[in-house]
Amino acid sequence: MREFLIAGNWKMNGSNAANRELVSGIAAGVPAGSGFSLLVCPPYPYLAAVGSALEGSPVKLGAQNVSEHESGAFTGEVAPAMLKDMGCDYVIVGHSERRAMYGESSFQVAAKFQAAQAAGLTPIVCVGETLEEREDGSTESVVDFQLNAVFDAAGIGAFASAVVAYEPVWAIGTGKTATPEQAQEVHRHIRGRLAALDAGIAENVQILYGGSMKGENAAGLLAMPDIDGGLIGGASLKADDFLAIAAAAAQG
Ligand code: 13P
């Protein structure tokens, strides 16, 4: 049985003071129950402080990006082993903002995915189509291309310890959420692609939805059979908003 994972992607937001308030609010309000876990992904400079603030709470720590290289002359980059060293369990790879604004290709994303796993991190690999791609009917082929790069590089076995996040680009930060049915259709497709390679792995992989997820729409999305949690941007920046989504997972 798959658990829900509710993950906050703080993106480039926060400050020491704001993070302290956010983390203490989240830690104090973790819903009772089982069958779900919570994760926050702050910007790099705050990993240590947020990690310490989370000690004693069940909320896990992750990062938003990682280098595909192990170490060396890569100015400004952060190695997977460094994230592990800072107490991260997870790292997001291939967020659409990285693909669109920093030119990350699906092949580079696949290399980051592998490097993260080699360091003992669980990668959360993001896939998703733009509005134009949805409108011209290529959602599935876009998602397939993005996933195939990871299958080719890492193999299906690697998905035994990885998470997939379906984030339709048109729903990110726009307030336009995919309907539960629209999201489910793509999630089912993704699980089907995984199942064609390994049915057992496909059954266990968590597939998160991301894109304007909030307290009001979380329960509907999480009720879908192939939606196993959320990757949350805006609504992860306020403890009450994030906890409302967590509460939907705890009830689901
Ligand atoms: P929003 O929840 O702000 O739409 O962001 C989603 C996202 O990009 C999470 O990675």
Boltz pocket constraint, residues with backbone or C-beta under 6 A from the ligand:
constraints:
  - pocket:
      binder: B
      contacts: [[A, 9], [A, 95], [A, 167], [A, 171], [A, 172], [A, 173], [A, 174], [A, 175], [A, 210], [A, 211], [A, 212], [A, 213], [A, 231], [A, 232], [A, 233], [A, 234], [A, 235]]
      max_distance: 6.0
